[in-house]
Amino acid sequence: FLTPNGLLNFALTCKRICSALENFHLRLDRQDFVFTKTDFQNHHRSNNRLTRWRISGAKFSACAKSYMWDILYKQGVKSVILCGTWESVDLSPAVDCKELEAFDSGTACHKIQNISHLRHCGKLAHLYLRNCDTLSDTSFLPSGNTLEKLSFYLCKSLRNISLRHCCSNLRVLDLGGCVSLRSIEDLRFASRLEKVSLADCTSLTDIEPLRGLSFLLFLDLTGCSGVENFSVLENLTSLVRITLKMCKGSGLLPLITSENEILSEESTNSLVQSQLWTMVPLLPTLREIASESVHFETSARKQYSHFETPPIKLYSSKNMLILLNSLKIIASVAQRDTENNTILIRNGFLPMVLHCIGLPCWKIREIATEILSIMAHNRSSVGAIVEHGAIEKLVGMVVSIDTSMPAARINTTFREAERTQEYAAAALLLIALEESQRQKIVEASGIEALIELLKKGNDKASVEAAGALWNLGATLEIGQTIVKTGAVPILIETLKTRPLLAKV
């Protein structure tokens, strides 16, 4: 033990033990006990080397509480975390706390007194003041470059945020729920921010100060209903995640054309989840965006007309993504209520949707046929759908590809083709409910197409095909034609070989 190596190992062990003691978190969790000054002195004597305190839900007498803060701030404490419910916290002793690196007031401390004394904590790196009703500005923040993480979550009275004197190394900023916050101008000086939350800052109207945040990775703008212009987000090239739920649709709609796929995807998803009454005024603009993309894809089709599906560079083109995003939004509007279908038809979407069925991309075809099948649920829309030539296009989609091939089961394009057939057959089923439209389906070779789908399609597509044949057969002459075309043997074979489908 007394060898040089033994002494060195002993010294290193002692150093690790002392370091562990200094970083140990003291927890005071006795909910049913009121700490007096004497009780707290006993805790202090037995733990006088502790520098990181976690005080959870303890109850203190007035004298003990004052003594606790004196001890914490004078013994060189580095971290204080308050948990549970605190009526108020007086930070007067912070004047003497030169070593404090982290302070967390918890989530249930509504009143903080003498908060201005925190400006004397020159080593403060992490500061969390959540749900503090009395906080109205941030002039108390210590000057310098030590602050790294800052949270004012649910500080509903916070109106102004002053950061220019202390934000050179700030990485994380949480202003979520600061409903009175009107300006984030000082964020221009926090150029190293990596994560920012402005969720539910309903009074905020301008996010232009975010423009210079070139290191920003995560941004939450959920519920920022006062912001109308989101164009500044195009400059945030480092973003890996952004949340735009419950933001104004008029501001989000231009973002679906963004070359930044993260922005275009999130704005599309937010618009898909928006309330219908917020989407109706945006439909004319959406039609213009979609029509422009359709025009581009139609021109591109001439160049790649010999391909069954377009090359990757066309499939992933900017205009293709814009068209896909537009169709997703149209589909979400159509799904809300049958009355919405007439809104879409009045706004001129039907010709554009039908045109998309002919574009050389199965994903486009899938969404377009889905929209038609939704529209067909509204009986008053069926006439307009047929007048625009939908039957021929739907029959074409039913017979467009043989999804019974083994390769079809492992190829994404074939799965999209399967779903396209399902939607097309469902649309024909609904159109066939109208007696006046049944003969048009027959004239477009719909019976032969549906029989072929019944024989080779997947279970869902076959169910839709059988239903369409059932509706067509309600007219006697067409029923006889179905029999002559050879549907009966196929139906009998289906009953024998596909019992689950037969049960449906």
VOGU-3710 file (C-alpha; in Angstrom, 3 decimals, decimal comma):
1> fltpngllnf> 0,000/0,000/0,000  2,909/2,354/0,799  4,528/1,908/-2,593  4,446/4,936/-4,951  1,808/3,266/-7,141  -0,298/2,394/-4,110  -0,212/5,971/-2,825  -1,097/7,285/-6,269  -4,090/4,934/-6,547  -5,240/5,906/-3,039
11> altckricsa> -5,052/9,612/-3,911  -7,007/9,116/-7,135  -9,667/7,106/-5,270  -10,059/9,835/-2,652  -10,386/12,445/-5,395  -13,154/10,445/-7,127  -15,029/10,003/-3,830  -14,878/13,734/-3,079  -16,012/14,555/-6,599  -18,933/12,136/-6,291
21> lenfhlrldr> -19,966/13,691/-2,990  -19,879/17,183/-4,439  -22,121/16,155/-7,322  -24,569/14,145/-5,246  -28,173/15,368/-5,341  -29,687/15,860/-1,896  -33,408/15,085/-1,991  -35,839/16,334/0,662  -39,020/14,399/-0,108  -40,934/14,212/3,168
31> qdfvftktdf> -44,337/15,510/2,133  -45,918/14,924/5,580  -43,141/16,628/7,586  -42,508/20,328/8,212  -38,776/21,091/8,321  -37,700/23,443/11,118  -34,409/25,306/11,325  -32,967/22,607/13,603  -33,945/19,816/11,173  -32,345/21,629/8,304
41> qnhhrsnnrl> -29,146/22,283/10,307  -28,857/18,530/10,897  -29,199/17,904/7,146  -26,560/20,535/6,486  -24,024/19,190/8,994  -24,243/15,676/7,549  -24,099/16,859/3,942  -21,951/19,961/4,108  -19,936/19,086/1,004  -22,943/18,788/-1,293
51> trwrisgakf> -23,057/21,329/-4,109  -26,004/20,018/-6,140  -29,385/20,129/-4,401  -32,706/18,728/-5,577  -35,458/19,860/-3,200  -38,622/17,909/-3,943  -41,929/18,775/-2,361  -40,573/19,500/1,133  -42,394/21,802/3,583  -40,396/24,355/5,537
61> sacaksymwd> -41,122/26,713/8,374  -40,400/30,366/7,565  -37,216/30,353/9,642  -35,970/27,096/8,105  -36,638/28,363/4,594  -34,527/31,491/5,165  -31,746/29,411/6,708  -31,886/26,948/3,795  -31,273/29,651/1,186  -28,422/31,144/3,243
71> ilykqgvksv> -26,739/27,750/3,431  -27,290/26,960/-0,230  -25,925/30,190/-1,564  -22,992/30,598/0,855  -21,511/27,107/0,721  -20,740/27,323/-3,001  -23,765/25,425/-4,322  -23,639/24,809/-8,083  -27,111/23,463/-8,854  -30,551/23,942/-7,267
81> ilcgtwesvd> -33,692/22,211/-8,546  -37,045/22,858/-6,916  -39,833/20,323/-7,404  -43,381/20,229/-6,146  -45,469/23,239/-5,138  -43,860/26,437/-3,823  -45,931/29,479/-2,897  -42,992/31,792/-3,544  -39,208/31,818/-3,759  -37,033/34,716/-2,595
91> lspavdckel> -33,780/34,956/-4,544  -32,201/37,694/-2,402  -29,342/35,387/-1,269  -28,341/34,912/-4,920  -26,191/38,025/-4,504  -23,635/35,840/-2,690  -23,962/32,837/-4,994  -20,921/33,146/-7,243  -20,670/29,454/-8,150  -24,287/28,769/-9,176
101> eafdsgtach> -24,366/27,064/-12,592  -27,968/25,821/-12,769  -31,235/26,957/-11,209  -34,622/25,358/-11,849  -37,686/26,826/-10,139  -39,791/23,802/-11,087  -43,193/24,027/-12,734  -45,339/25,130/-9,783  -43,549/28,198/-8,428  -45,844/31,046/-9,486
111> kiqnishlrh> -44,092/33,870/-7,610  -40,372/34,638/-7,557  -39,223/37,572/-5,435  -36,072/39,626/-6,020  -35,368/37,834/-9,273  -33,090/40,717/-10,316  -30,398/39,322/-7,985  -29,734/36,525/-10,469  -27,668/39,000/-12,495  -24,868/38,494/-9,919
121> cgklahlylr> -24,585/34,771/-10,781  -21,761/35,104/-13,269  -21,376/31,340/-13,893  -25,073/30,608/-14,532  -25,363/28,272/-17,541  -28,807/26,665/-17,169  -31,809/28,686/-16,018  -35,374/27,354/-15,946  -38,133/29,689/-14,723  -41,380/28,000/-15,719
131> ncdtlsdtsf> -44,959/29,017/-15,020  -43,903/32,202/-13,238  -46,822/34,649/-13,240  -44,796/37,649/-12,054  -42,121/37,542/-14,763  -42,592/40,317/-17,341  -39,095/40,869/-18,794  -35,632/39,300/-18,783  -33,453/42,269/-17,840  -32,230/40,304/-14,786
141> lpsgntlekl> -30,178/37,831/-16,856  -26,446/37,918/-16,008  -24,170/39,494/-18,590  -21,498/37,415/-20,275  -21,357/34,268/-22,372  -22,100/31,514/-19,833  -25,822/30,967/-20,511  -26,441/27,825/-22,585  -30,003/26,769/-21,809  -32,885/29,101/-20,972
151> sfylckslrn> -36,547/28,327/-20,353  -39,442/30,679/-19,634  -42,136/28,084/-20,388  -45,685/29,233/-19,512  -44,547/32,635/-18,218  -47,765/34,203/-19,442  -46,905/37,766/-18,392  -43,587/37,854/-20,261  -43,773/40,625/-22,884  -40,168/41,438/-23,738
161> islrhccsnl> -37,086/39,270/-23,924  -33,671/40,937/-23,679  -30,833/38,639/-24,711  -28,238/40,683/-26,573  -26,010/41,046/-23,482  -25,935/37,326/-22,602  -26,754/35,129/-25,580  -23,484/34,575/-27,444  -23,341/30,893/-26,326  -27,064/30,238/-25,908
171> rvldlggcvs> -28,011/26,844/-27,397  -31,545/26,126/-26,169  -34,404/28,610/-25,678  -37,920/27,641/-24,589  -40,559/30,377/-24,784  -43,505/28,018/-25,171  -46,774/29,274/-23,730  -45,607/32,902/-23,394  -48,927/34,186/-24,705  -48,072/37,870/-24,060
181> lrsiedlrfa> -44,743/37,801/-25,919  -44,883/40,235/-28,847  -41,297/40,459/-30,085  -38,286/38,161/-30,412  -36,030/40,852/-31,882  -33,055/39,934/-29,679  -32,902/36,441/-31,174  -30,882/38,058/-33,969  -27,946/38,134/-31,527  -28,302/34,482/-30,424
191> srlekvslad> -26,620/33,157/-33,541  -25,632/29,797/-32,002  -29,121/28,675/-31,056  -29,813/25,040/-31,900  -33,276/24,513/-30,414  -36,080/27,083/-30,085  -39,672/26,664/-28,945  -42,209/29,420/-29,605  -45,216/27,133/-29,199  -48,492/28,913/-28,385
201> ctsltdiepl> -46,968/32,402/-28,504  -50,288/33,686/-29,816  -49,370/37,391/-29,604  -46,260/36,968/-31,744  -46,683/38,317/-35,285  -43,153/38,465/-36,724  -40,539/35,690/-36,839  -38,097/37,562/-39,088  -35,390/37,599/-36,331  -34,995/33,833/-36,904
211> rglsfllfld> -33,355/34,511/-40,270  -29,772/34,540/-39,023  -29,946/31,338/-36,936  -27,768/29,216/-39,212  -27,179/26,521/-36,551  -30,863/26,007/-35,717  -31,832/22,321/-35,766  -35,215/22,187/-33,995  -37,991/24,781/-34,166  -41,482/24,577/-32,678
221> ltgcsgvenf> -44,021/27,133/-33,927  -47,130/25,209/-32,875  -50,109/27,493/-32,330  -48,400/30,719/-33,477  -51,709/31,897/-34,916  -50,623/35,529/-35,201  -47,807/34,857/-37,684  -48,845/35,285/-41,330  -45,495/35,189/-43,131  -43,264/32,109/-42,810
231> svlenltslv> -40,952/32,836/-45,739  -38,006/33,391/-43,382  -37,986/29,636/-42,705  -36,541/29,064/-46,191  -33,241/30,480/-44,886  -32,938/27,951/-42,041  -31,005/25,358/-44,006  -29,824/23,387/-40,951  -33,317/22,459/-39,744  -33,908/18,774/-39,120
241> ritlkmckgs> -37,319/19,143/-37,482  -39,985/21,839/-37,439  -43,534/21,863/-36,076  -46,168/24,122/-37,663  -49,431/22,729/-36,311  -52,331/25,142/-35,816  -50,599/27,975/-37,689  -52,413/30,168/-40,225  -53,119/28,314/-43,445  -52,610/31,424/-45,571
251> gllplitsen> -49,026/31,583/-44,337  -48,368/27,852/-44,674  -49,751/27,341/-48,190  -46,761/28,917/-50,003  -44,441/26,566/-48,093  -45,787/23,456/-49,878  -43,788/24,674/-52,901  -40,569/24,945/-50,877  -37,456/23,161/-52,118  -36,776/22,271/-48,482
261> eilseestns> -38,548/18,914/-48,147  -38,814/19,231/-44,346  -40,701/22,517/-44,714  -42,934/21,339/-47,551  -43,834/18,096/-45,755  -44,588/19,727/-42,406  -46,640/22,551/-43,965  -48,625/19,986/-45,966  -49,295/17,865/-42,876  -50,380/20,958/-40,936
271> lvqsqlwtmv> -52,785/22,008/-43,700  -54,175/18,471/-43,907  -55,044/18,693/-40,193  -56,443/22,242/-40,386  -60,086/23,064/-39,760  -62,233/23,064/-42,898  -63,418/26,664/-42,474  -59,789/27,819/-42,580  -59,131/25,873/-45,794  -62,087/26,970/-47,939
281> pllptlreia> -60,726/30,508/-48,612  -57,410/28,972/-49,684  -58,861/26,654/-52,345  -58,458/29,054/-55,329  -54,770/29,557/-54,504  -54,322/25,831/-54,019  -55,910/25,166/-57,424  -53,466/27,578/-59,080  -50,477/25,888/-57,430  -51,687/22,413/-58,422
291> sesvhfetsa> -52,606/23,430/-61,983  -49,142/24,874/-62,575  -47,569/21,607/-61,439  -49,944/19,589/-63,638  -48,879/21,657/-66,643  -45,227/20,880/-65,934  -45,863/17,158/-65,492  -47,895/17,025/-68,702  -44,948/18,513/-70,602  -42,581/16,079/-68,944
301> rkqyshfetp> -44,807/13,152/-69,903  -44,178/13,794/-73,582  -40,463/13,412/-72,949  -40,864/10,150/-70,991  -43,929/8,753/-72,780  -42,254/5,398/-73,499  -41,882/4,672/-69,738  -44,614/2,896/-67,792  -43,392/4,866/-64,766  -41,144/7,938/-64,957
311> piklyssknm> -37,437/7,917/-64,069  -36,395/8,787/-60,533  -35,268/12,294/-61,455  -38,780/13,095/-62,681  -40,528/11,352/-59,802  -38,571/13,376/-57,250  -38,774/16,676/-59,110  -39,916/19,815/-57,327  -43,149/20,036/-59,315  -43,967/16,392/-58,624
321> lillnslkii> -43,641/16,978/-54,879  -45,772/20,130/-55,112  -48,479/18,206/-56,953  -48,389/15,380/-54,407  -48,687/17,861/-51,537  -51,589/19,633/-53,265  -53,464/16,381/-53,832  -53,011/15,351/-50,189  -54,607/18,612/-49,064  -57,461/18,231/-51,582
331> asvaqrdten> -58,077/14,682/-50,341  -58,209/15,881/-46,726  -60,792/18,544/-47,661  -62,901/15,987/-49,539  -62,905/13,579/-46,595  -64,392/16,030/-44,076  -67,977/15,998/-45,310  -69,946/15,079/-48,416  -70,823/18,743/-48,907  -67,139/19,515/-49,390
341> ntilirngfl> -67,172/17,612/-52,658  -69,415/20,256/-54,200  -67,040/22,936/-52,881  -64,154/21,265/-54,701  -66,164/20,918/-57,907  -67,252/24,571/-57,782  -63,618/25,607/-57,387  -62,628/23,717/-60,538  -60,663/20,844/-58,995  -62,426/18,011/-60,836
351> pmvlhciglp> -60,745/18,463/-64,272  -57,353/18,786/-62,595  -57,879/15,627/-60,512  -58,986/13,652/-63,588  -55,967/14,903/-65,489  -53,702/13,638/-62,700  -54,964/10,090/-63,281  -53,237/10,177/-66,658  -49,849/11,327/-65,329  -47,016/8,755/-65,385
361> cwkireiate> -46,679/8,389/-61,624  -48,538/5,771/-59,596  -48,485/7,827/-56,388  -50,199/10,689/-58,210  -52,718/8,268/-59,713  -53,408/6,682/-56,330  -54,270/9,956/-54,585  -56,286/11,229/-57,580  -58,436/8,066/-57,726  -58,894/8,234/-53,947
371> ilsimahnrs> -60,265/11,779/-54,314  -62,673/10,598/-57,035  -63,895/7,713/-54,889  -64,545/10,175/-52,030  -66,375/12,574/-54,350  -68,525/9,741/-55,668  -69,999/9,231/-52,187  -71,978/12,415/-52,791  -74,792/11,354/-55,150  -75,211/14,915/-56,394
381> svgaivehga> -71,571/14,939/-57,557  -71,785/11,763/-59,650  -73,285/13,549/-62,675  -70,444/16,099/-62,788  -67,853/13,344/-62,373  -69,258/11,375/-65,317  -69,640/14,471/-67,515  -65,905/15,163/-67,216  -65,059/11,675/-68,561  -64,211/9,947/-65,292
391> ieklvgmvvs> -65,639/6,521/-66,219  -63,143/5,858/-69,035  -60,205/6,888/-66,817  -61,403/4,768/-63,905  -61,877/1,695/-66,116  -58,374/2,314/-67,449  -56,981/2,260/-63,904  -58,809/-0,995/-63,123  -57,022/-2,838/-65,956  -53,807/-0,825/-65,934
401> idtsmpaari> -51,554/-3,416/-64,269  -51,613/-7,085/-63,263  -51,061/-7,016/-59,510  -51,250/-10,812/-59,265  -47,618/-11,119/-60,379  -45,232/-12,237/-57,554  -42,961/-9,242/-58,159  -45,874/-6,922/-57,506  -45,925/-7,837/-53,809  -42,441/-6,483/-53,078
411> nttfreaert> -42,411/-3,384/-55,260  -43,598/-0,016/-53,943  -44,885/1,001/-57,376  -47,056/-2,095/-57,574  -48,470/-1,489/-54,101  -49,474/1,987/-55,210  -51,007/0,415/-58,321  -52,992/-1,982/-56,126  -54,416/0,843/-54,075  -55,192/2,750/-57,279
421> qeyaaaalll> -57,221/-0,225/-58,510  -59,039/-0,421/-55,184  -60,049/3,253/-55,313  -61,000/3,041/-58,998  -63,236/-0,001/-58,416  -64,796/1,710/-55,375  -65,583/4,789/-57,470  -67,211/2,629/-60,164  -69,235/0,854/-57,466  -70,632/4,188/-56,276
431> ialeesqrqk> -71,280/5,486/-59,798  -73,133/2,252/-60,611  -75,646/3,080/-57,880  -77,073/5,644/-60,316  -79,224/3,783/-62,818  -78,679/6,431/-65,489  -74,897/5,901/-65,397  -74,747/2,097/-65,598  -74,909/1,852/-69,367  -71,977/4,263/-69,683
441> iveasgieal> -69,858/1,910/-67,580  -70,856/-0,988/-69,865  -69,962/1,024/-72,979  -66,528/1,805/-71,534  -65,821/-1,977/-71,224  -66,289/-1,701/-67,493  -67,790/-5,182/-67,089  -64,764/-6,913/-68,624  -62,401/-4,804/-66,540  -64,241/-5,551/-63,289
451> iellkkgndk> -64,362/-9,293/-64,034  -60,621/-9,299/-64,679  -60,015/-7,435/-61,418  -62,273/-9,881/-59,572  -60,096/-12,708/-60,862  -56,616/-11,225/-60,392  -56,917/-8,362/-57,886  -56,183/-8,448/-54,175  -58,983/-9,140/-51,715  -60,034/-5,530/-51,219
461> asveaagalw> -60,034/-4,716/-54,932  -61,984/-7,907/-55,674  -64,620/-6,975/-53,081  -65,070/-3,564/-54,718  -65,233/-5,180/-58,175  -67,884/-7,676/-57,033  -69,894/-4,829/-55,489  -69,720/-2,842/-58,713  -70,937/-5,861/-60,697  -73,754/-6,296/-58,184
471> nlgatleigq> -74,898/-2,694/-58,659  -74,640/-2,976/-62,444  -76,662/-6,187/-62,371  -79,579/-4,358/-60,780  -80,526/-3,414/-64,348  -81,882/-6,600/-65,978  -80,316/-6,129/-69,406  -76,908/-5,359/-67,917  -77,226/-8,372/-65,584  -77,717/-10,592/-68,608
481> tivktgavpi> -74,650/-9,048/-70,224  -72,624/-9,789/-67,091  -73,708/-13,439/-67,257  -72,805/-13,680/-70,941  -69,397/-12,134/-70,291  -68,504/-15,083/-68,025  -68,727/-13,594/-64,566  -70,675/-16,475/-62,987  -67,911/-19,159/-63,197  -65,410/-16,683/-61,758
491> lietlktrpl> -67,742/-15,849/-58,886  -68,255/-19,569/-58,148  -64,505/-20,154/-58,229  -64,039/-17,249/-55,830  -66,517/-18,816/-53,407  -64,475/-22,031/-53,417  -60,915/-20,708/-53,315  -61,222/-17,460/-51,349  -63,571/-18,163/-48,419  -62,749/-14,944/-46,561
501> lakv> -63,574/-12,874/-49,623  -66,724/-14,926/-50,175  -67,832/-14,181/-46,621  -67,402/-10,439/-47,240
//
